[in-house]
Amino acid sequence: MSFDLILPFFRPIEHLLLSDTVSEIMVNPDSSVWIEEDGQKIHLHKIRFELGALEAGLEVIANRFGKKLDANSPIMNLRLPDGSRLAAIIPPVVNPRPLLTIRKFTSRKLKMDDLITQEFITPGLAAKLQEAVQRGDNVLISGGTGTGKTTLVNILANSIPDEDRILIIEDTAELAIRKPHVVSAEAQLDTHKSAITFDDLLKAILRHRPDRIIVGEVRGAEARTLLDALNTGHRGMLATIHANSASGALRRLTNLALRGLPNQQQHPVEAEIKAGIDAVVHLGREQGRRYVCEILECSAERV
């Protein structure tokens, strides 16, 4: 993977960026550096940025990527050229120095067989989920941070027929779908240009004849738009959502769809979700191991 654009500004962690085994690099406001490798978080005591070096580097990187990073816009999220994700927060939101997290996509080359070997999923469940995606079921993948939601979406998307037009929307692009007809779009919330929300983007994407819709993460008003799409003929959706259980994912989706709609009753929304979502796949994580811990069927005789 190539980090040429940012390496000059991140010399203390250059070897970590170039490592094939380090999946996440975290620089905390106290200047401590942590990594995640093989599912374990490790404190690297000997690595430090010189005073002011990280702040200066982040400012240059923000300018190069057309982002804002200053006291008025202290939060930045961007996609690096190889698809990895960089997130930064600067003072005064955090103190005394910036917070930096780089998530590297070391899992992008994984296949379903690799997940089976890692005991992430059983062969039987893997086959059923692949069949569900191939036939166009709407599948919601839930779990906490770092449980492998993006990894599973990337791999399940391999089961989508090659002739299907796939439209992907994310706030920061993380998915890498290797299919012939893929259009990927990102929300624009922290650039120098006009803001384009996740919901704005979803509404726009629906006008471009998608056979499949893949949503990086459902987290706001777009939940209402997504439900409308699923219940008006759009099939083959893959989406992720943060939740503590499969049933919790459905409750969260309901709450998100109800936000800003004070006159909307909860029961009809729950019915829409049951009609629109075929299955929820919930992922867990324990002692560094990620795994499928629950599949909840929502529509009749699916998965």
N, C-alpha and C positions, 0 to 999 in steps of 0.2 A: 504494500500500500504506500501511497505517496503523501508525505507531510511537508513537502518542500516549501510551501507558502508560510508555514508557521515555525519550522525548525529553528530559524535564526533567532526567534524570540523565546524559545523554550529549551535552550541548551542544557540546563540541569536535568531535564527529563527526556532528552533526545533519545537515549537508548531505550526508554520505556515506550515511547511512541513507535519505535521501529521493531519492538519485540512482537513476536507472533503469539505469545502466550499471555501477555498482559491485556486484560479486557477493559479495564477502567483505571484512570489516573485521577486522583483527587488531591488538590492543593488547598489546604484549609486557611482561613484568615490568620491563624497563629503561625503560618509558614510551614507547618508540618505537611509532609507528602505521604500519601497512602496509595496503594494500588490494590486491584482485585486480580488475582491470578489463580486459575483452577478453582474458582468458587470461594477462595479465601481472601480476606482483607489483610494486608500487610503494611505495617508502618516502616517507611524507609528513613531511618533516623539521620543518615549522612547526607541526604539531598536537601539543598536549600537554594532558594532564589536570592540574589543580592537585593539589598534594599532598593525599592523602586523599579526593579527590572521587570517584574511581572506586570505591574500597572502600565508601564510604558509599552510593553509588548502587546498587551490586550488592546490598548488604544490604537496602535498601528493596525492590528488585525481587524478591529471593528471597521476602520476606515476602508481597508482593502475589500471587505465584504459588503460594504454599503450599509453598515449597521450603526446605530447610535450607542455610545457607551460613555456617559458622563454623569455628573451629579443629578441631572434631571431625568436621565434614562439609565439607571444603574444596573439594569438586568439585560443580559445579552444571551441569545441562543442562536447558534448557526450550525450549518452543515459544512463539514470540510470536504475537499475535493474527492476523497475516497469514500465519502458517505458517512464517516464517523461524525459524532455529535460533540460540539463544544458548548458548554454552558458556563457563564461567568456572572458574578455579582460583585460590585465594587462598593467601597465606602461611599456614603454613610450608612447604607443598608447593613453591611457587615463591617466589622472592625477587628484589628487595625489595618488589615491588608485584604486583597481580593480573595474571593472564593472561586476556584476553577475546577471543573469536572470535565474530563474528556472520556466519552464512551466510544471505544473502538469496536468495530464490528468484526471481531475475530470469528464469529459464528456464521458468517454469511456463506461459507463454503460447506456448511453442514447439510447432510441429507437425512431423510427419515431413518435410514438404517443406523446413522450415527446416534440419533436420539434413542433408538431402541437399545443400542450397545451401552449407552450411558444410563439406561434404566429410567430415562425421562418419560417413556411411554411404552406400553406393552405392544407386541406385534398385532394382537387382535384389535386394540383400540386404534392403532395407527392405520390399519386397513379400513376400518369403519369411517374414520374421519376423512381419509383420502377419498373414499367413495362418496361421502356426503358432499365434499367440496366439488368433486367432479360433476355430480348431478345438479348442483346449483343450490344447495341448502344455504340458509343464512346462519352463519356460525359466529357467536360472540365468544371471545377468549378473555377470561378475567384472571386477575391475580394481583399480587403486590408488586412493588418495584423489584426488578431483577429476577423475576421468576421465569423469564423466557417467553413472554408473550410475543414480542417481535420476532424472535427466532422461530417460533411455531408458525406464525403467519407466513413468514418467508418460505418455509418448507411446505406448508399446506398449499400455498399458491402454485406450487409445481404441478398440482393435480388439476388445475384449471385447463380446459382444452385450449390448444394453441390458437384456434380461430377466434376466441373471445376477446373483445376489447375491454381492457382492464383500466379503470380510472382510480388512481390512488390520491387520497388527500391526507395531509399531515400538517402539524404545526411546525415541526422540524423534521425533515426527511430522514427516515431511518430504514425504511423498507427497501429491499433490493430484489424486485420480482423479475426473474429471468424468463420472460415470455416475449413473443414477437410483437404484440400490440399493447404496449403499456404507456399510459400518460400519467405522469406524476406531478402533483401540484402542492405548493406549500402556502399556508396562511402567512400573511405579512402583517405583523403586529409591532415590530420594533425596528423598522427600517426608516430611512429618511423620506419614504414615499407614503402615500395614503394607506391607512390600515385596511386590510382585508381579513375579516374574521373567518374562523373555521366554518361558521354557518353560511356566510357569504359564499365561500368557496364551494361548499357542498351544493348549494342551490345552483351555482353556475355550472358545476360539473354535471349535474343531472340533465342539463340541456345538450350535452355532447354525446348522447347515445351510448351510455355504458352498458356492456353485457354483465360486467362485474364491478362492484364498488368495494374498495378496500379503504377502511378508515383507520388511520394510525392509532388514535385513541379518542373515544367519546368522552367528553368532559364538560359540555356546556349546552347552549341553546341548539346546537346542531342535532341533539338527540331527537327533538321534535321533527325536524326536517327529515332525519334518517327514517323515523317511523313512518312518516307519510310516504316516503319512497318505497319502503319495504311492503307497504300495504296497497300500493298502486302499480304492482307488476314488476318491480325491480327484484331480481333474484341473484343468488350467488354472492351475497355480501360476506365479507370478513371484516371484523372490527375487534379492537381491544378496549378494555375498560378496567379501571382500578377497583377492586372489591376484595372482600375477605372470604367470599364463598360464591358458589354459582347462583344461589337464590339471592344473595346480597347484590350480585351484579344486576339482576333483574329489578330489584328494588331501587338501586342507584340509577338505572336507566329510566325508571318511572319518575323518580324525583327530578332528574335532569329535564325530562320532557315536560314536566309540570311547571318548571321555573318560568316566571314571567307570564304565566297564564292563570290568573287568579280565579277565573270562572270555570276552568277545566276540572272535571271530576276525576278522581284517581281510578275508579273502576274501569271506565272506558279505555284509559291509557293502558292499564294492565292487560285488557283484552286485546288491544292492538299489538302489544309486545308478544303475547302468546301466539297471535296469528302471524306475526312477522318474523319472529326468531325461531329457528328450528332447534337449536341446541346451544347450550353454554358449556364451554370447556374451561374448568377452573384449574389453575396451576398453583402449586405450592413450592416452598423452599425450606429445606431443613439441613443444617450443618453443611452448607455449601452445595447440596444436591437439589436440583430442580426437577419437578416431576408433575405429571397430570394426576391430580388427586380426586377429580370429580367431573362427571359429564351429566348435565341436566337436560333432559329432552323437554322441549316446550311444545312443539307441534306434534300432531299424531304420527306415529310410526316413522320417526326420523332418527338417524344415527343409531 
